[in-house]
Amino acid sequence: MSASRPEAAPDPRRWLSLAILLIANFMNLIDVTIVNVALPSMRENLGATDSQIEWVVAAYVLAFALGLLPFGRLGDIVGRTRMFLLGVSAFTLASALCGLAPSIEVLIGARVLQGLGGAMMTPQVLAIATVSFPPDERGQAFSLFGLSAGLAAVCGPILGGILIDAQLFGLDWQPIFLVNIPIGIAAIIAGWFLITRLPGHPDLRNDYVGIVLFGLGIVSVVFPIVEGRAYGWPLWAFGMMAFGLIMLAVFFVWEGRRAAAGEPQLLNYGLLRSKDFMFGAFVVTVFASGIPGMFMVISLLLQAGFGFSPLESGLTNTPFSVGVLIASFIAGRFGSHYLRSRLAASGAMLSFGIGWLHFIVAGVTDTIDHWWFLPPLLIAGIGLGLGFSALFQLVLRSVPDRDAGAGSGALQAFQQVGGALGIALIGQIFFTHLANSFAAGAGPHAAFADSAALALWYQVVAFGLVLALAFVFKQSGNQPQGRAAEAAPVEA
């Protein structure tokens, strides 16, 4: 038998496969931004409460966060191509359920399924691309993922506004979900025939107890933050948060026992014990908590408070997404250099831009000019795009090579948990002040403007904290895990 085998020729269908992966990934990413534009329409047409509107966003983010790690591992077990196709199928079916939802409760449930579908396909996308391309082509292939993420950020708010304003077939917000159906079906059919079948490893095992403990802990913390205000902050809300923290502590102990026994862990125990990694995970959580809730508030301010159409609201938010796209090109030129300085600059730009936006909103009387939003949102968008890749590289450079994949997946989970917590906290600030303002007899313009201005302080403080913590990271470490770091999605 020969001691070595010649390297297999690259799959001739790899660029077609990449196109399918990019389409599916684009469909998932655009759903993050497109929904914000539709929230006021959903609130009005479905008679949703304030907390239910929060759940339309938070349910997706939370389900996505909780599914990333277990489904990533499940892809290793059953095969990544199979898991990707199952994920696209689940996401497409859930999109149909969202678009046909007769009530806000059904919509929230469908958003949970949609988040789980996204979590099924997302971890597989980069892994499939990695094995499909030879090393000399991977850089070009991966750069297209960054481009698609930037385009999704730009297109989401505009496409959402166009679809809602068009009132297709007499529908209102529903087309933002229904548009996924033909795209998803096309991706499933093309993927079945064109994407290379990657074999699974049935001998691997998943950490199902860890999945339950981690899920119980996160949901028990987030749920009462969203719902507590509606129920007058009863004792059970604080008890549920305490229970969630206990479950997270039990999860830590469980992962330690799994590691000692040499069994697979949901979150690598070596990373959980690493002070550098956990500090980085904390900064990622704070960083990611600022943006999703902010756009929920801005969309409600513009549409429910000042009568903007969904398209006008989407166009008003577009400078932020353009800033993210611009920064993605700038950040790529820096590579792995000046990471701490880039993160600090990011925190400064985000704090300054959103602080500027706060004072604009606080000074509003009876009208809002969308041009007022352009400079601060553009600055903040550049800040976000500049910071995320630097932050992931800062954290992952302290992670050993053998744990780079697990570290990247864990950081993406912390990123999504941060988004869910941010939605809950920002929603709590905004809707509490809005209710108090209406109770005090304020008009809609003043009530929405004052509430939004107050909620924007959260982002100013959060990104100010990121600025302060940027230089706490060690100045040097292992070489950054380039591919893992670049895999970090940038939300807008």
C-alpha positions in Angstrom: 0.0 0.0 0.0 1.3 3.4 -0.8 2.4 5.5 2.1 0.9 8.7 0.7 -2.1 9.5 -1.5 -2.1 12.3 -4.1 -4.2 15.4 -3.1 -7.7 15.2 -4.4 -8.6 17.6 -7.2 -10.8 20.5 -6.1 -14.5 20.0 -6.6 -15.4 21.5 -10.0 -18.8 22.6 -8.6 -17.2 24.5 -5.7 -18.1 28.0 -7.0 -21.7 26.9 -7.7 -21.8 25.4 -4.2 -20.5 28.7 -2.8 -23.2 30.6 -4.5 -25.8 28.4 -2.8 -24.2 28.9 0.6 -24.0 32.6 0.1 -27.7 32.8 -0.9 -28.8 30.8 2.2 -26.5 32.9 4.4 -27.8 36.1 2.9 -31.4 35.0 3.5 -30.6 34.4 7.2 -28.6 37.7 7.7 -31.2 39.9 5.9 -33.9 38.6 8.2 -32.1 40.3 11.2 -32.5 43.8 9.7 -35.7 43.4 7.7 -37.8 42.6 10.7 -37.1 45.9 12.5 -38.8 47.9 9.8 -42.0 45.8 10.1 -42.3 45.9 13.9 -44.7 48.9 14.0 -47.0 47.3 11.4 -47.0 44.0 13.3 -47.8 45.9 16.5 -50.8 47.6 14.9 -52.2 44.8 12.8 -51.8 42.0 15.3 -52.7 44.1 18.4 -49.4 43.1 20.0 -48.3 44.3 23.4 -45.0 46.0 24.0 -43.4 42.8 25.4 -44.7 40.7 22.5 -43.1 43.1 20.0 -39.8 42.7 21.9 -40.2 38.9 21.6 -40.6 39.1 17.8 -37.0 40.2 17.7 -35.7 38.5 20.9 -37.2 35.0 20.2 -35.2 34.7 17.0 -32.0 36.0 18.4 -32.3 33.8 21.5 -33.2 30.6 19.6 -30.3 31.3 17.2 -27.9 31.7 20.2 -29.0 28.6 21.9 -28.9 26.5 18.7 -25.5 27.5 17.4 -23.3 25.2 19.5 -25.4 22.0 19.6 -26.3 22.2 15.9 -22.7 22.9 15.0 -21.7 19.7 16.8 -24.7 17.8 15.3 -23.4 18.7 11.9 -20.1 17.0 12.8 -22.1 13.9 13.7 -24.6 13.5 10.9 -22.8 15.4 8.1 -22.5 19.1 7.5 -24.2 19.1 4.1 -27.2 17.2 5.4 -27.5 19.5 8.4 -27.2 22.6 6.2 -30.0 21.4 3.9 -32.1 20.5 7.0 -31.4 24.0 8.3 -32.4 25.8 5.1 -35.6 23.6 5.0 -36.5 24.5 8.6 -35.8 28.2 8.0 -37.9 28.2 4.9 -40.8 26.4 6.6 -40.6 28.7 9.6 -40.6 31.7 7.3 -43.9 30.5 5.7 -45.3 30.0 9.2 -44.2 33.6 10.1 -45.8 35.0 7.0 -49.1 33.1 7.6 -49.2 33.7 11.3 -52.8 34.7 12.4 -51.7 36.0 15.8 -48.7 37.5 17.5 -48.4 34.3 19.6 -48.1 32.2 16.5 -45.6 34.6 15.0 -43.4 34.5 18.0 -43.4 30.7 18.0 -42.6 30.7 14.3 -39.7 33.1 15.0 -38.3 30.6 17.5 -38.4 27.9 14.8 -36.8 30.3 12.3 -34.0 31.1 14.7 -33.3 27.3 15.2 -33.3 26.9 11.4 -30.7 29.6 11.1 -28.6 28.0 13.8 -28.8 24.7 12.0 -27.4 26.1 8.7 -25.0 28.8 9.9 -22.2 26.7 11.5 -22.1 24.5 8.5 -21.7 27.2 5.9 -18.0 28.1 6.5 -17.1 24.5 7.3 -18.4 23.3 3.9 -16.7 26.2 2.1 -13.4 25.4 3.9 -13.3 21.8 2.6 -14.6 22.7 -0.8 -11.8 25.1 -1.7 -8.0 24.6 -1.9 -6.0 26.8 0.4 -5.0 29.2 -2.4 -8.7 30.0 -3.1 -10.1 30.2 0.4 -9.2 33.8 0.9 -11.2 34.9 -2.2 -14.1 32.6 -1.2 -14.3 33.9 2.4 -14.1 37.5 1.3 -17.4 37.0 -0.5 -19.0 36.1 2.9 -18.0 39.5 4.2 -19.4 41.2 1.1 -22.7 39.3 1.4 -23.0 40.3 5.1 -22.5 43.9 4.2 -25.0 43.8 1.4 -27.6 42.1 3.7 -27.1 44.9 6.2 -27.7 47.6 3.5 -30.5 45.8 1.7 -32.5 44.6 4.7 -34.2 47.9 5.8 -34.8 49.1 2.2 -36.2 45.8 1.0 -38.4 45.5 4.1 -39.8 49.0 3.5 -40.4 48.3 -0.2 -42.2 45.0 0.5 -44.5 46.5 3.1 -45.3 49.7 1.2 -46.1 47.6 -1.9 -49.0 45.9 -0.1 -48.6 42.9 -2.4 -51.9 40.9 -2.7 -53.3 43.1 0.0 -50.7 41.9 2.5 -48.9 44.2 4.9 -45.8 42.9 6.8 -46.2 39.3 5.8 -44.2 39.5 2.5 -40.9 40.1 4.4 -41.2 36.5 5.5 -42.9 35.0 2.5 -40.2 36.2 0.2 -37.9 33.6 1.8 -40.0 30.7 0.5 -39.0 30.7 -3.2 -35.4 31.6 -2.3 -35.2 28.8 0.3 -36.8 26.2 -2.1 -34.3 27.1 -4.8 -31.4 26.8 -2.4 -32.6 23.4 -1.2 -33.0 22.0 -4.7 -29.7 23.4 -6.0 -27.9 22.4 -2.8 -29.1 18.8 -3.0 -27.6 18.4 -6.4 -24.5 20.6 -6.3 -23.1 20.8 -2.7 -20.5 18.1 -2.0 -21.8 15.5 0.5 -19.6 15.6 3.6 -19.7 12.5 5.7 -20.6 12.6 9.3 -18.9 11.0 12.3 -21.5 8.9 14.1 -18.9 8.0 16.8 -19.0 11.6 18.1 -21.4 12.6 20.8 -23.3 15.7 21.7 -23.6 17.2 25.2 -27.4 17.1 25.6 -27.4 17.7 29.4 -25.2 20.8 28.8 -27.6 22.0 26.1 -30.5 21.8 28.6 -28.6 23.5 31.4 -27.3 26.3 29.2 -30.7 26.8 27.6 -32.5 26.9 30.9 -30.0 29.4 32.3 -30.1 31.9 29.4 -33.9 31.8 28.9 -34.6 32.1 32.7 -32.5 35.3 32.8 -33.9 36.9 29.6 -37.6 36.0 29.9 -38.3 37.9 33.2 -36.4 41.0 31.9 -38.7 41.1 28.9 -42.0 40.2 30.7 -41.3 41.5 34.2 -42.6 45.1 33.5 -45.9 43.8 32.1 -46.6 41.9 35.3 -45.4 44.6 37.7 -42.2 42.9 38.6 -43.6 40.1 40.7 -41.4 37.9 43.0 -41.4 35.1 40.5 -39.5 37.3 38.0 -36.6 37.7 40.4 -36.8 34.1 41.4 -36.6 33.0 37.8 -33.5 35.2 37.2 -31.9 33.7 40.3 -32.7 30.2 39.0 -31.1 31.1 35.7 -27.9 32.1 37.3 -27.9 28.9 39.3 -28.4 26.8 36.1 -25.4 28.6 34.5 -23.3 27.8 37.6 -24.4 24.1 37.4 -23.6 24.2 33.6 -20.1 25.3 34.5 -19.6 22.4 36.9 -21.1 19.9 34.5 -18.8 21.0 31.7 -15.9 20.5 34.1 -16.9 17.0 34.9 -17.4 16.2 31.2 -13.9 17.5 30.6 -12.4 15.5 33.4 -14.0 12.3 32.0 -12.8 13.1 28.5 -16.3 13.5 27.1 -17.4 16.2 24.7 -18.6 19.5 26.1 -21.1 22.0 24.7 -18.7 24.8 25.6 -15.0 23.8 25.8 -14.2 23.7 29.5 -10.7 25.0 28.9 -12.2 28.1 27.4 -14.6 28.5 30.3 -11.7 28.5 32.7 -9.6 30.9 30.6 -9.7 34.4 32.2 -8.6 36.0 28.9 -11.3 34.2 26.9 -14.1 34.8 29.4 -13.1 38.5 29.6 -13.2 38.7 25.8 -16.6 36.9 25.8 -17.9 39.5 28.3 -16.8 42.4 26.0 -18.4 40.6 23.0 -21.6 40.3 24.9 -21.6 44.0 25.9 -20.7 45.0 22.3 -23.4 42.9 20.7 -26.1 44.1 23.2 -26.2 47.6 21.7 -27.5 47.4 18.1 -30.6 45.1 17.8 -32.6 46.9 20.5 -31.5 50.3 19.1 -33.1 49.7 15.7 -36.2 48.3 17.3 -36.6 51.6 19.2 -35.7 53.8 16.2 -38.2 52.0 13.9 -41.0 52.4 16.6 -40.0 56.1 17.0 -40.1 56.9 13.3 -43.2 54.9 12.3 -45.5 54.7 15.4 -44.3 58.1 16.8 -44.0 60.2 13.7 -45.9 58.5 11.0 -43.0 57.5 8.7 -43.8 54.7 6.2 -41.8 51.5 6.5 -39.8 52.5 3.4 -39.0 55.9 4.8 -37.9 54.3 8.1 -35.7 51.8 6.3 -34.1 54.5 4.2 -33.5 56.6 7.3 -31.6 53.6 8.9 -29.6 52.9 5.8 -26.6 55.1 6.6 -25.7 52.8 9.5 -25.6 49.8 7.2 -23.6 51.7 4.6 -21.1 52.6 7.3 -20.8 48.9 8.2 -20.1 48.1 4.6 -17.5 50.8 4.2 -15.8 49.7 7.4 -15.6 46.1 6.3 -13.4 47.1 3.4 -11.3 49.3 5.7 -10.9 46.6 8.4 -9.8 44.1 5.8 -6.8 46.2 4.9 -5.5 46.2 8.5 -5.5 42.4 8.8 -4.5 41.6 12.4 -2.7 44.9 13.1 -3.7 47.6 15.6 -6.5 45.4 17.1 -6.8 47.2 20.5 -6.6 50.6 18.8 -9.3 49.6 16.3 -11.6 48.3 19.1 -11.1 51.5 21.1 -11.8 53.6 18.0 -14.9 51.5 17.4 -16.2 52.1 20.9 -15.4 55.9 20.6 -17.2 56.2 17.2 -20.3 54.2 18.4 -20.6 56.2 21.6 -20.1 59.5 19.8 -22.5 58.7 16.9 -25.3 57.3 19.1 -24.7 60.1 21.7 -25.2 62.6 18.8 -28.3 60.8 17.8 -29.6 61.0 21.4 -29.3 64.7 21.4 -31.1 64.9 18.0 -34.0 62.8 19.2 -34.1 64.6 22.6 -34.5 68.0 20.8 -37.4 66.8 18.5 -40.7 68.6 18.8 -43.4 67.8 16.2 -41.3 66.8 13.2 -38.3 64.7 12.3 -36.2 65.2 9.3 -34.5 62.0 8.2 -31.5 63.8 7.0 -30.7 64.6 10.7 -30.0 60.9 11.2 -27.5 60.5 8.4 -24.2 61.7 10.0 -24.5 60.1 13.4 -25.8 56.7 12.0 -23.0 56.7 9.4 -20.3 57.3 12.0 -21.8 54.6 14.3 -22.0 52.1 11.4 -18.4 52.6 10.6 -17.6 52.1 14.2 -19.5 48.8 14.4 -17.9 47.5 11.2 -14.4 48.5 12.4 -14.8 46.9 15.8 -16.3 43.5 15.4 -13.6 41.8 13.4 -10.9 43.4 15.7 -12.8 42.2 18.8 -13.1 38.6 17.6 -9.4 38.5 16.6 -8.4 40.0 20.0 -10.2 37.2 21.9 -9.3 34.4 19.6 -5.6 35.1 19.5 -5.3 33.8 23.1 -7.1 30.6 22.1 -4.9 27.6 21.2 -5.1 26.4 17.6 -6.8 23.2 18.6 -9.7 25.1 20.2 -10.0 27.9 17.5 -13.2 26.4 16.0 -14.8 25.9 19.4 -13.8 29.4 20.5 -15.2 31.1 17.4 -18.5 29.2 17.8 -18.7 30.1 21.5 -18.1 33.8 20.8 -20.9 33.8 18.2 -23.2 32.3 20.8 -22.2 35.0 23.3 -22.7 37.6 20.6 -26.3 36.4 20.1 -27.0 36.2 23.8 -25.8 39.8 24.1 -28.2 40.8 21.4 -31.1 39.1 23.2 -30.1 40.8 26.6 -29.8 44.1 24.8 -33.3 43.9 23.3 -34.7 43.0 26.7 -32.9 45.8 28.6 -33.4 48.5 25.9 -37.1 47.5 25.5 -37.5 47.7 29.3 -36.2 51.3 29.3 -38.1 52.4 26.2 -41.6 50.9 26.9 -41.6 51.7 30.6 -40.9 55.4 29.9 -43.4 55.4 27.0 -46.1 54.0 29.3 -45.3 56.6 32.0 -45.3 59.4 29.5 -48.7 58.5 28.1 -50.0 58.1 31.7 -48.7 61.6 32.4 -50.7 63.0 29.5 -47.8 63.5 27.0 -48.6 63.5 23.3 -47.3 60.8 21.0 -44.5 62.9 19.5 -43.1 63.9 22.9 -43.7 60.4 24.5 -41.9 58.5 21.7 -39.1 61.0 21.4 -38.4 61.2 25.1 -38.5 57.4 25.5 -36.2 56.8 22.5 -33.7 59.4 23.7 -33.6 57.8 27.1 -33.2 54.3 25.7 -30.2 55.5 23.5 -28.2 56.2 26.7 -27.8 52.4 27.0 -25.8 52.2 23.8 -23.7 55.3 24.8 -22.8 53.7 28.1 -22.3 50.2 26.6 -19.9 51.3 23.9 -18.2 53.7 26.3 -17.5 50.6 28.4 -16.1 48.8 25.3 -13.8 51.8 24.7 -12.6 51.6 28.3 -12.0 47.9 28.2 -10.2 47.8 24.8 -6.8 48.4 26.3 -7.3 45.8 29.1 -6.7 43.1 26.4 -3.2 41.9 26.4 -1.0 43.7 23.9 0.3 40.5 22.4 -0.6 36.8 22.3 -0.7 33.9 19.9 -1.2 34.5 16.3 -4.9 35.3 15.6 -6.9 32.5 14.3 -7.6 34.2 11.0 -10.3 32.1 9.5 -12.1 31.7 12.8 -11.9 35.4 13.5 -13.2 36.4 10.0 -16.1 34.0 10.5 -17.7 36.3 13.0 -20.8 37.8 11.5 -21.4 41.5 11.9 -24.9 42.5 12.8 -26.4 45.8 11.7 
